[in-house]
Amino acid sequence: MMKPRGRHGVVLARVELETPRLRLSPARVEDTDTVFASIRETLEPLSRWMTWCHAGYAREDAAGWIDATRAAWESDAAYEFLIRDRSDRHVGAVGLNQFDRENNGANLGYWIRQSCQRQGFAVEAVRRLARFGLEDAQFQRIEIVAAEGNVASRRVAERAGATFECVARNRLLIHGVPTAAAVHSFVPGAADRPGEAGATS
């Protein structure tokens, strides 16, 4: 599964990850309509915290995101996954991105479509991806950074087993406004290491 890359020595081929309830896989061009429908369904809560999500979000935006994620896989710049349940229903997305090559770290982000929220899917997907990031991608630090007021995302990070470190002032720029953000982390070998993929909270 591994082949040489840069100073860290490994790069990952496009892979699929599984949990007892979910399948995480890289987006395909044919997923465009599904992703677009999920984002439009979840427009109000997503647009509150995600600057890429807005009232005019169009199918072309979804297609552009999929193209960008495919290019990022090829260039080893990000590992983005769609989340599906065992019936092949699209649940959301989760990814490792914003790679810090100098310090061997990454950001972990996620969103869940509105009709699939409050079912533990985000926690399950985050645990699985964090394990992948630490064990397979061999990052030494994975951060989850959520706006201080984004209570739902902060709860996911906590329930997934990430350690809360601080609230960092002006850590994010959301719709042009400097915003404080809670910083959580996973590191190899720590007591807060992500649990078994199937566990939910």
N, C-alpha and C positions, 0 to 999 in steps of 0.2 A: 504493500500500500504506500510505502514511502519512496521518495526519490530525492536526490540532493537538492538543496536550496541554500543560497546565501550563507551567512555566518552561523545560523542556527542549525544547519546541517540536514534539515528535513523539510519536505513539502508534502502536502497531502493531496492525493488524487480526489476527485469528487466522490463523496461517499454518501451512504444512507445510514441513518441511525434509527434504532428502534427502542421502544419501551413497551410494557405490556398493553398500553392503550393507544400509543401513538407511533407514527412513522415520520421521521424528519428527512427530507430529501431536497437537493438543490432544485430551484425553479426551472421549468422548461417553458419554451415559447408558448406551448399549448395551454399553459396555466394562466395566461393573461386575463381571460374573461373571469375566471374564478377569483383571482386576486383582486381584480377591479371590483367585483360584486361584494367581496368581503370588506374592502376598505370603504366603499360607499355605505354599506350597512352600519359601519362603525365610525362614520365620519365625525360625529359630534365629540365623543370622548377622545378619539385619536387626535383631532385637530387642536384640542386644548393643550397637548403636550408635545406633539410632533410637528416640527415646522414644515416638513414635506407634505403634510396632509392639510388640505384646505377645501373650501366650498367648491372650487372649480376643478377639483381632482378629476381627471379624465382617464379614459381607457389608455390613451397614449402615455400617460404618466406611469401606469402599471406596466406597460410594455417596456418603457425606458428603464424602470427599476429592474425588471427581469434581465434585460440585456446587460445592465451594469453588474448585476450579481454574477452572471455567467462569465463576464470578462474578468471580474475580481477573482473567481475561482481559477481561471487560467493563468492569471498573473500572481497568484498567491497573495492577494491583497485583502481578502475577506472571505469568510466561510458563512454564507447565508443559506438558511434552510426554510422551506415551507413546512408547516405542521399539518398533518392529516391524522384523522382517527382511523380505526380499523375498518370502518365502512367507506373509507376514502373521502370523507367529508373534509373540506378545507377548514382548519381551525384557526390558523394564524401564521406567524413567522417568528423566527428566532435566529440570531446570528452572532458570530464573532467578527468584529471589525475594528477600525481605528488602531491597527497594529502599531505598537511601539517597538520597532526593531532594536533600537539601542538598548532598551531595558527588558526586552522579551515579554511584553505584556499585550493585552488586548481588552477591548470593551465588549460586553455582552448586552445585547438589546433584544427586545421582544414585544410583540403585540398579539392580542387574541381578539377575534371577531366577536361582536357583541352577543350574538346568539349562543356562543360557546363559553362565555365568561362564567365565573363562579363554579367551575367544575374541576378545578385543580390542574387544568391542562398546562397553564403557564409554568407552574411549579415543576411539574413533571418534565417538561421540555427543557427548562433552565437547568435542572439537575443533570439531565443527560448531556446537554451541550457543554456544561462546565466540566464534566468528567472527560469528555472528548478533548476539550481544550487543554486540560492539564496533562492527561495521560498520552493522547495521540499526537496532538499538535505541540505538546511539550512547552507551553507557555509557563512562565514562572509566576505570573500574576494575571488574574482576570478580574476586571472591575465591572460593576453595575452602577451606573450613575443615573439617579432619578430625581426629578425636580422635588424640592422639599414638600410641596403640596400634592404631589402625585402619590397619594396614600396607597392606591391599589398596586402600583408597581413596586413600591417600597415593601409592601407585605409579601409580594412574590419573592423578592430577593431574600428576605428574612426566612421565609418558610422553605426556600430552596437550600438554606444552610450557609448563605454568604454572611460574612462578618461585617457588621456595621462599624464604620471607622469614624465618620465625621459628617457634619453638614458644612460643605465648602461654599463660601460666599461667592456669588457671581460665577459659579462654575459652568452654567449653561446660558446660552442666549436663545430665548424662546420668543418667536415673533418680534425680534428686535429688542427684547427686554432682558437685561441681565438678571439671572435667577439663581438663587441658592439651590444646591442639590445635595442629596444624601449620597454618600459614597460607600458602597459595599464591595467586598472582595472575596475571591477564592484564591488560595495558594496551595501548592503541593504539600502534602504531608500534614496539614493543619487539622485540628479537631473539627473545624467547620467544613471540611471537605464534603463535596456534594454526595448525598446518600444514594441508595439504590435507585435505579431509574424508575421503577414502578411505584415508588412511594409517593403518596399525595398528602396534602394537608388541607 
